[in-house]
């Protein structure tokens, strides 16, 4: 590595460390007050890390899936991280600090992985304000780092390692499973169907090897995560909750969210077909996961941790940076709004009511859609596109001569 490249790497690591310290400072008021309610929401420093330490019996080193009703609501690798770190902790504060040590290391790894894929814009990850604000809400960075490495290896055709890592990432947080859709599309475009089947089989096999021991020994506790996601109603940050808070009540949300997701995936597929070249997994992952989050029954504040690195990777031109910052602004506004709304729900003297919260939720969703639209327009603009799919859909109706 040349001296110039080494200097850039050191600068990125320094930025990541600085961002981590800023995030520590942002969460410190809660640590000082013992995460008291509603203070933790008023000061926007809530974290699942200390909240679940006692709530899920981790303070007594209880097995994460021992209870059918009170098991940890996460896939198995996250559960094992929660369980393993509980042995070194004797209080919510120490548990929080032990876990954020590892999260900081994973954040640095995330920044460096983005540099490998999009070096000219990698600096955006550690300076993104919504990213800094959300670093320690949950354990998401464990899955994000492995997902990014799986994407990096896939685009370099290191399919075995990529498939195994994607299986690990899915076993940590479930979101990366949706990347199998663009992976299958890319391999189909490259006429590599056998490799696609093999990749999906290895990913599923890895997930099965990791999950099967838990599913067999503690099936009810293991299934709780999946059951909660199937049974949950409209939850924080979702389009569906915003509609409900504005007086629009809808039934059958599972079907409606799936329908909205299918519409989003169809739109992404049409845009992808318009490209003569085969897009990389890195370039389409942002669109896929953003679509999932927009259609989901929950759009948690820490989801920005997933989308920021992928959005940076999807950027190809400096002219689109404004859209990135507009989106970050809407994410930051929502980050403050959700905690102030929950503060009111938990009987704080001041807070944000349901109607303004719903409006700001829609503003955040609009910011995400705007960034998606700008990036899609750039991908299609001057990039050797064609209209063979649109010809098939629309031109076929023309009369024969």
TACORRA-V793482 format. One record per residue. RES is the residue in one small letter. PHI is phi in degrees with one decimal (none if undefined). PSI is psi in whole degrees, 0 to 359 (NA if undefined). Layout:
# TACORRA-V793482
RES&PHI&PSI / RES&PHI&PSI
This chain:
# TACORRA-V793482
x&none&131 / x&-70.2&164 / x&-62.3&322 / x&-64.5&313 / x&-63.5&319 / x&-62.8&320 / x&-64.0&321 / x&-67.1&321 / x&-63.2&315 / x&-61.6&321 / x&-64.8&319 / x&-65.7&318 / x&-62.3&318 / x&-61.9&318 / x&-63.4&319 / x&-64.8&319 / x&-65.8&317 / x&-61.9&316 / x&-61.1&320 / x&-63.1&317 / x&-65.4&322 / x&-63.5&321 / x&-67.5&321 / x&-59.0&315 / x&-63.5&323 / x&-66.0&325 / x&-88.8&348 / x&-62.5&326 / x&-57.0&326 / x&-69.7&320 / x&-62.5&322 / x&-67.1&332 / x&-104.1&8 / x&68.3&30 / x&53.8&45 / x&-71.4&146 / x&-101.3&135 / x&-93.5&8 / x&-55.2&321 / x&-64.9&335 / x&-88.0&321 / x&-58.6&318 / x&-90.7&6 / x&52.9&41 / x&-123.4&23 / x&-62.3&145 / x&-144.7&140 / x&-69.3&338 / x&-59.0&301 / x&-73.4&330 / x&-62.2&322 / x&-90.6&352 / x&-58.5&313 / x&-93.9&325 / x&-62.6&330 / x&-108.1&18 / x&72.7&15 / x&-69.7&337 / x&-66.3&339 / x&-107.0&15 / x&58.3&35 / x&-66.8&140 / x&-59.1&130 / x&-56.5&331 / x&-111.7&24 / x&-70.2&329 / x&-108.8&137 / x&-72.0&333 / x&-101.9&340 / x&-131.4&27 / x&-71.2&161 / x&-65.2&141 / x&-94.2&50 / x&-142.2&158 / x&-62.5&172 / x&-68.8&323 / x&-68.7&319 / x&-60.5&319 / x&-61.0&320 / x&-70.7&326 / x&-63.5&315 / x&-59.6&317 / x&-69.7&313 / x&-64.0&319 / x&-73.2&342 / x&-67.4&335 / x&-71.5&338 / x&-95.9&1 / x&-112.5&149 / x&-126.7&7 / x&-162.9&162 / x&-56.4&322 / x&-65.4&314 / x&-67.3&324 / x&-63.3&317 / x&-59.8&312 / x&-68.6&324 / x&-63.2&315 / x&-70.1&322 / x&-71.2&338 / x&-59.2&313 / x&-69.2&324 / x&-65.3&325 / x&-64.7&316 / x&-61.3&319 / x&-68.2&326 / x&-65.0&317 / x&-60.7&317 / x&-62.3&321 / x&-61.2&314 / x&-60.8&317 / x&-69.5&326 / x&-67.3&320 / x&-62.7&322 / x&-60.5&322 / x&-64.1&328 / x&-96.8&329 / x&-146.7&73 / x&-60.9&327 / x&-71.0&338 / x&-118.2&7 / x&-60.4&333 / x&-62.0&340 / x&-66.4&330 / x&-63.6&308 / x&-75.6&349 / x&-104.2&357 / x&-68.0&117 / x&-62.5&321 / x&-68.4&329 / x&-65.0&312 / x&-60.9&319 / x&-66.7&339 / x&-113.2&3 / x&-55.1&322 / x&-114.4&25 / x&-71.7&323 / x&-151.5&187 / x&-94.0&18 / x&-55.8&327 / x&-61.4&336 / x&-60.9&318 / x&-80.4&327 / x&-64.8&316 / x&-62.9&315 / x&-68.7&324 / x&-63.0&314 / x&-62.7&321 / x&-67.4&323 / x&-63.2&319 / x&-64.0&315 / x&-59.9&314 / x&-70.7&324 / x&-61.2&313 / x&-67.9&345 / x&-101.9&14 / x&60.7&28 / x&-94.0&72 / x&-68.2&323 / x&-62.3&307 / x&-62.5&321 / x&-63.4&315 / x&-64.4&318 / x&-63.4&316 / x&-65.6&323 / x&-66.2&321 / x&-61.7&322 / x&-66.6&317 / x&-63.6&319 / x&-64.8&328 / x&-77.7&353 / x&-100.3&311 / x&-141.6&145 / x&-79.4&342 / x&-51.8&318 / x&-62.4&349 / x&-60.3&332 / x&-71.9&346 / x&-69.9&344 / x&-63.3&335 / x&-68.2&306 / x&-66.6&331 / x&-62.7&314 / x&-64.1&320 / x&-63.4&314 / x&-62.7&315 / x&-68.2&326 / x&-66.3&318 / x&-60.8&327 / x&-89.3&8 / x&56.3&45 / x&-124.3&56 / x&-63.8&318 / x&-60.9&318 / x&-66.3&326 / x&-64.4&315 / x&-62.2&317 / x&-63.1&316 / x&-60.7&312 / x&-64.0&321 / x&-64.6&318 / x&-66.3&319 / x&-60.8&311 / x&-64.7&320 / x&-61.9&318 / x&-62.4&314 / x&-59.9&319 / x&-66.3&316 / x&-59.9&320 / x&-72.8&321 / x&-89.9&330 / x&-56.9&316 / x&-58.3&324 / x&-75.4&320 / x&-65.6&329 / x&-80.6&315 / x&-81.9&322 / x&-134.4&68 / x&-62.4&320 / x&-68.2&317 / x&-65.5&319 / x&-64.5&321 / x&-75.3&344 / x&-57.0&319 / x&-58.3&313 / x&-70.7&322 / x&-64.6&318 / x&-61.6&321 / x&-72.0&329 / x&-75.5&323 / x&-91.4&345 / x&-65.6&150 / x&-90.1&195 / x&-63.7&128 / x&-122.5&179 / x&-49.0&131 / x&83.9&352 / x&-81.8&154 / x&-57.9&324 / x&-70.7&320 / x&-67.9&322 / x&-59.8&316 / x&-62.0&317 / x&-61.5&318 / x&-70.2&340 / x&-93.0&7 / x&93.1&10 / x&-107.0&104 / x&-99.9&128 / x&-121.3&145 / x&-102.3&170 / x&56.0&51 / x&-63.8&328 / x&-58.0&315 / x&-70.8&320 / x&-66.7&319 / x&-67.1&323 / x&-65.9&319 / x&-62.3&314 / x&-62.8&322 / x&-66.0&320 / x&-64.0&321 / x&-62.4&316 / x&-63.8&316 / x&-65.2&323 / x&-63.6&319 / x&-62.4&316 / x&-62.4&319 / x&-64.4&318 / x&-61.6&315 / x&-63.2&322 / x&-67.7&323 / x&-65.3&336 / x&-71.6&347 / x&-91.8&133 / x&-73.5&331 / x&-90.3&158 / x&-84.5&121 / x&-68.6&156 / x&-80.9&159 / x&-62.1&322 / x&-59.9&324 / x&-78.6&340 / x&-109.2&349 / x&-62.0&323 / x&-59.4&314 / x&-61.9&318 / x&-66.8&309 / x&-71.0&326 / x&-62.9&319 / x&-62.3&318 / x&-60.5&315 / x&-68.0&322 / x&-67.4&326 / x&-88.4&345 / x&-69.6&163 / x&-79.8&354 / x&-143.2&139 / x&-133.5&78 / x&-62.7&153 / x&-61.5&328 / x&-77.0&358 / x&-64.1&341 / x&-62.3&336 / x&-65.3&328 / x&-75.5&316 / x&-79.1&329 / x&-60.5&307 / x&-59.1&321 / x&-69.2&324 / x&-65.8&320 / x&-63.1&319 / x&-65.3&325 / x&-75.1&341 / x&-66.3&137 / x&-129.6&351 / x&-145.4&141 / x&-63.1&334 / x&-64.3&342 / x&-93.8&1 / x&-62.2&328 / x&-59.3&322 / x&-66.1&322 / x&-61.2&316 / x&-73.8&326 / x&-60.4&314 / x&-62.4&315 / x&-60.1&322 / x&-63.0&317 / x&-67.1&325 / x&-65.4&319 / x&-67.9&320 / x&-60.8&315 / x&-65.6&322 / x&-56.1&318 / x&-74.1&322 / x&-65.0&316 / x&-65.3&321 / x&-70.8&323 / x&-69.9&329 / x&-69.4&315 / x&-65.1&327 / x&-58.4&316 / x&-66.0&320 / x&-60.8&327 / x&-95.8&26 / x&69.8&33 / x&-71.9&155 / x&-65.6&327 / x&-127.4&152 / x&-179.6&189 / x&-111.6&127 / x&-72.7&169 / x&-62.8&321 / x&-67.4&308 / x&-63.0&326 / x&-63.2&317 / x&-62.1&318 / x&-63.6&317 / x&-70.7&331 / x&-62.2&316 / x&-68.3&327 / x&-61.9&316 / x&-62.5&315 / x&-61.7&319 / x&-62.3&323 / x&-63.5&320 / x&-65.1&315 / x&-64.0&321 / x&-62.0&314 / x&-63.0&318 / x&-59.0&317 / x&-65.6&317 / x&-64.0&316 / x&-67.4&322 / x&-66.2&318 / x&-61.8&320 / x&-65.3&320 / x&-63.7&325 / x&-86.7&338 / x&-78.8&118 / x&61.6&27 / x&-114.8&34 / x&59.8&54 / x&-91.8&165 / x&-140.8&176 / x&-126.1&42 / x&-66.2&324 / x&-71.1&317 / x&-65.2&325 / x&-59.0&315 / x&-62.4&321 / x&-77.4&321 / x&-114.0&323 / x&-72.8&338 / x&-65.9&344 / x&-82.6&352 / x&-67.8&148 / x&-69.4&148 / x&-71.5&150 / x&-67.9&NA
